[in-house]
Amino acid sequence: MQGKLHFISGLPRAGSTLLSALLRQNPKMSAGMSSPVGPLFNAMLRETAMNKEYGLFIDTEMRRKLLHGVFDAYYADARPDSITFDTNRMWTTKMSALAQMYPDARVVCCVRNPAWVLDSVESLIQRNAFDLSGIFNFETGGTIYSRVEGLAGLNGMVGYALNALREAVYGAHSDKLMLLRYETLVADPIAALRAVYDFIDEPYFIGHDPDNIAPCDDMTEFDRRMGTPGLHTVGGAVAPRTRDPLLPPDLFERYAQTEFWADPAFNRPGLRVI
């Protein structure tokens, strides 16, 4: 693919959609909700593995070329001067591969206290009381406890992303990561954007306007099909919002303690946290 490639990963409901909307204000930049590239990347790995019928004919170098081809095909229209951000929570599990394929690429990880991430999902579910959500396989049953436990499990939307983030943070390529706090993004979006530009070594674009965020129609349709209107809604002005949590206190306190990057003892050399 032409142009430069970077990644957005981290936790759900932590600002990745808002960050993408802000980045898209720069005409050189392309960013959006989670793309199909991550699943296609995994599918290519599976189909070229040695347990497949034709795996014998595909060595490591050929596999690398095929994986490059996934990006080249999906972003075939990228201009030579473009900067593309591909978004997926799985990229933090692929740091070694990304470091070898795209040595200059960086990964911006949006983070937020996991208790508030879970609470944000629950807020969506309660707001859309007459819609069954694809987040929970369009099931009618369950309680707030079962929903939270499902989300926070090893393979749940939040639990998987949190463990994937830990894997990257404590891995060999943590210097290619930046943790962008949701609180920073909504309280001071310009400072957050300047930090992102500095992280990817690009000059800051002065045309960013956090008071006029344009919505994306494709995201609205995706949310409708997921039975979860508002899942990727952005628009208007960026501003911090306060409300009381919907999670019962025992649930909220349990998951509030998993914000490992906020621990005063947390330290990873080379890792940026803003």
C-alpha positions in Angstrom: 0.0 0.0 0.0 1.0 3.6 -0.6 1.5 6.1 2.2 2.1 5.5 5.8 0.3 3.0 8.0 -0.4 3.2 11.8 -2.9 1.4 14.0 -5.5 2.2 16.7 -6.2 -0.4 19.3 -6.9 -0.7 23.0 -10.2 -0.9 24.8 -13.8 -0.6 23.5 -15.8 2.5 24.6 -12.6 4.3 25.2 -12.5 6.9 22.5 -11.2 5.2 19.4 -14.2 6.3 17.3 -13.9 9.9 18.6 -10.1 9.8 17.9 -10.7 8.6 14.4 -13.3 11.3 13.7 -10.8 13.9 14.9 -8.0 12.5 12.8 -10.2 12.5 9.7 -10.4 16.3 9.9 -6.9 16.1 8.4 -7.4 15.5 4.6 -4.2 13.4 4.6 -5.5 11.0 7.2 -7.9 8.0 7.0 -9.3 6.4 10.1 -12.5 4.8 11.1 -14.2 2.1 13.2 -12.7 -1.5 13.3 -11.9 -2.6 9.8 -12.1 -6.1 8.3 -8.3 -6.1 7.9 -7.7 -7.7 11.3 -10.0 -10.7 10.7 -8.6 -11.1 7.1 -5.1 -11.1 8.6 -6.1 -13.9 10.9 -7.8 -15.8 8.2 -4.7 -15.6 6.0 -2.6 -17.0 8.9 -5.0 -19.9 9.4 -5.3 -20.8 5.7 -1.5 -20.8 5.2 -0.6 -22.8 8.3 1.1 -26.1 8.0 -2.0 -28.1 9.0 -3.7 -27.0 5.8 -3.5 -29.0 2.6 -1.2 -26.6 0.8 0.7 -25.3 3.8 3.8 -27.3 2.5 4.1 -24.8 -0.4 4.0 -21.6 1.7 7.1 -20.7 3.6 7.5 -17.8 6.1 8.6 -15.3 3.5 5.6 -16.2 1.2 3.3 -15.9 4.2 4.7 -12.4 5.0 4.0 -11.4 1.4 0.5 -12.7 1.5 -0.2 -10.8 4.8 1.2 -7.6 3.2 -1.2 -8.3 0.4 -4.1 -8.1 2.7 -3.2 -4.5 3.6 -2.2 -3.6 0.0 -5.6 -4.8 -1.4 -7.8 -3.2 1.3 -6.0 0.1 1.1 -5.3 0.0 -2.6 -6.7 3.5 -3.0 -4.4 5.1 -0.5 -2.5 8.1 -1.9 1.4 8.3 -1.7 1.0 11.2 0.8 -1.7 9.6 2.9 -1.6 8.4 6.5 -3.8 5.5 7.3 -4.9 4.3 10.7 -6.3 0.8 10.8 -8.4 0.1 13.9 -8.8 -3.3 15.6 -8.5 -4.5 19.2 -6.6 -7.5 18.1 -3.5 -5.5 16.8 -2.1 -5.5 20.4 -1.8 -9.3 20.1 0.2 -9.0 16.8 2.9 -6.6 17.8 5.8 -8.9 16.8 4.3 -9.4 13.3 3.5 -5.7 12.9 7.0 -4.7 14.0 8.5 -6.9 11.3 6.1 -6.0 8.6 5.8 -2.3 9.3 8.8 -1.2 11.4 7.8 2.5 11.3 4.2 1.9 12.3 2.9 3.0 15.7 -0.1 1.8 17.7 -2.3 4.3 19.6 -4.2 2.4 22.3 -7.3 4.1 23.6 -7.8 3.3 27.3 -10.3 4.0 30.0 -11.1 2.6 33.4 -12.6 -0.8 32.7 -15.4 -0.3 35.1 -16.5 2.7 33.1 -16.0 0.8 29.8 -18.4 -1.9 31.1 -20.8 0.8 32.4 -20.8 2.5 29.1 -21.9 -0.7 27.3 -24.6 -1.2 29.9 -25.7 2.4 29.4 -26.2 1.6 25.7 -28.1 -1.6 26.4 -30.5 0.2 28.8 -30.9 3.2 26.5 -32.0 0.8 23.7 -34.4 -1.1 25.8 -36.5 -2.3 22.9 -33.6 -3.5 20.8 -31.7 -6.8 21.1 -28.0 -6.2 20.8 -25.5 -8.1 18.7 -23.0 -7.5 21.5 -25.0 -10.2 23.4 -25.8 -12.4 20.4 -29.3 -10.8 20.3 -30.3 -12.8 23.4 -33.3 -11.8 25.4 -32.2 -13.1 28.8 -29.5 -12.2 31.3 -28.9 -9.7 34.0 -26.5 -6.9 34.5 -24.3 -9.4 36.3 -24.3 -11.9 33.5 -23.8 -9.2 30.9 -20.8 -7.8 32.7 -19.3 -11.2 33.4 -19.7 -12.1 29.7 -18.0 -8.9 28.5 -15.2 -9.2 31.0 -14.4 -12.9 30.4 -11.3 -14.0 28.7 -13.0 -14.0 25.3 -15.4 -11.2 26.1 -15.3 -7.9 24.3 -13.7 -6.1 27.2 -11.8 -8.9 28.8 -10.1 -9.9 25.6 -9.1 -6.3 24.8 -7.8 -5.7 28.3 -5.6 -8.8 28.2 -4.5 -8.0 24.6 -3.4 -4.6 25.9 -1.5 -6.1 28.8 0.3 -8.5 26.3 1.5 -5.5 24.2 2.4 -3.3 27.2 4.5 -5.9 28.8 5.9 -7.3 25.5 9.0 -6.5 23.5 7.6 -3.8 21.4 6.0 -1.5 24.1 8.1 1.4 22.7 5.7 1.3 19.6 2.7 1.9 21.8 1.0 5.0 23.2 -1.8 4.8 25.8 -4.3 7.6 25.2 -6.6 8.0 28.1 -10.2 8.7 27.4 -10.2 11.4 30.0 -7.4 13.2 28.2 -9.1 12.9 24.9 -12.4 14.4 26.0 -11.0 17.0 28.4 -8.3 18.3 26.1 -8.6 16.9 22.5 -6.1 19.3 21.0 -3.4 18.2 23.5 -4.3 14.6 22.8 -4.0 15.1 19.0 -0.7 16.9 19.4 0.6 14.0 21.4 -0.6 11.6 18.6 1.1 13.6 15.9 4.3 13.8 18.0 4.1 10.0 18.5 3.9 9.2 14.8 6.4 11.9 13.9 4.1 14.1 11.8 3.6 17.9 11.8 0.5 18.9 13.6 -2.5 19.9 11.4 -3.9 23.2 12.6 -7.3 22.6 11.0 -8.6 20.3 13.8 -11.8 21.5 15.3 -13.1 19.6 18.3 -16.2 21.7 18.4 -17.4 20.4 15.0 -17.1 16.7 14.7 -18.8 15.2 11.6 -20.7 12.0 12.1 -20.2 9.0 9.8 -23.2 7.4 8.1 -21.5 4.0 7.7 -21.1 3.7 11.4 -24.8 4.6 12.0 -25.9 1.8 9.7 -23.5 -0.6 11.3 -24.9 0.2 14.7 -28.4 -0.3 13.5 -27.6 -3.7 12.2 -26.0 -4.6 15.5 -29.2 -3.7 17.3 -27.2 -1.1 19.3 -27.9 2.4 18.1 -25.3 4.8 19.4 -22.5 2.3 19.6 -20.2 4.4 17.3 -22.1 7.7 17.5 -19.9 10.8 17.4 -20.8 14.3 16.3 -21.0 17.9 17.5 -18.5 19.1 20.1 -16.1 17.2 22.2 -16.8 17.7 25.9 -16.4 15.6 29.1 -19.7 14.3 30.5 -20.4 13.2 34.0 -23.1 10.8 35.3 -23.6 8.3 38.0 -22.6 4.7 37.2 -25.3 2.2 36.3 -23.3 -0.9 37.5 -24.1 -2.0 41.1 -21.3 -0.9 43.5 -19.8 -4.4 43.9 -19.4 -4.8 40.1 -18.0 -1.3 39.6 -15.4 -1.6 42.4 -14.3 -5.0 41.2 -13.4 -3.8 37.7 -12.3 -0.3 38.6 -9.2 -2.0 40.2 -8.1 -3.4 36.8 -6.9 -0.1 35.5 -3.3 -1.2 35.7 -1.8 1.8 33.9 -3.1 4.1 36.6 -1.1 2.2 39.3 1.5 4.6 40.8 4.0 1.7 40.5 3.3 1.2 36.8 6.4 1.8 34.7 7.3 0.7 31.2 10.4 2.3 29.7 9.6 3.9 26.3 5.9 3.6 26.7 3.9 6.9 26.4 0.9 7.4 28.6 -1.1 10.6 28.2 
